[in-house]
């Protein structure tokens, strides 16, 4: 079963974000002068093939912790793995 | 007998050839190593060169740290063998947990490619053994993600433990904001592990050994390495 996890990687609080600052500095030119903070992170979609939800979740957490985020500078959050079908054709095949 | 210095090539490494050339020019024997190699072929030391391994995808060095050759490098480091990470190599060593801290985007966001001065802070590493603490070396930097960061306890530990190896400085060795190209914490350009055998640095010593081409601040590192390294039996 395909399970889709969403991993959000954020810069740790207090760490300087030069990218976020560049975005923030650009906002007045769009006409917005009331934006106080911008911090840029990452969104990763992980699709794991597993019939065991707990095992898949643990795997997603390990991938997130060891590769997707650097614990020195980033925090990471993994959502639950919703089951996902490949296509309606696959669903037909599974039902058959 | 020449010291054998392994130089690792990851997909996207581009300073591997200059690192090998510098080793050869300074009197050592470079040993090309491929990211999939299971061992370092008995090399006495290993260099992780600069470049853009795996396109800097995800984070610089994030993917290279899982390359098969890293197991051999870890073993070599654990046994006290000299390991030098230059630029992307430094990033890989930090991602692999072989060095503390992390390298993030330059404070000014721009990619910087120019000569700088760095002050050697310690002679306790194989790469600075023949350097006087306080000695100033002129070397080039070329990086977009060279800002060294670490939390306050780690920075204190590095300073107290003599793990800061190089600091950005002026030509006379003075340290200050005006000489820090990327905002690195404490103006740190290079660090070592607790044991002192693993060193990471953002500047490129391999591009600074040939007087016909530019400054020669890198010669001291290769001289140190090639005289300090015991030849493997």
Interface residues (C-beta under 8 A of the other chain):
Chain A: X15 X16 X18 X19 X22 X67 X68 X70 X72 X73
Chain B: X58 X59 X62 X63 X66 X94 X95 X100 X101 X102 X104 X105 X106 X107 X108 X109 X147 X149 X150 X151 X183
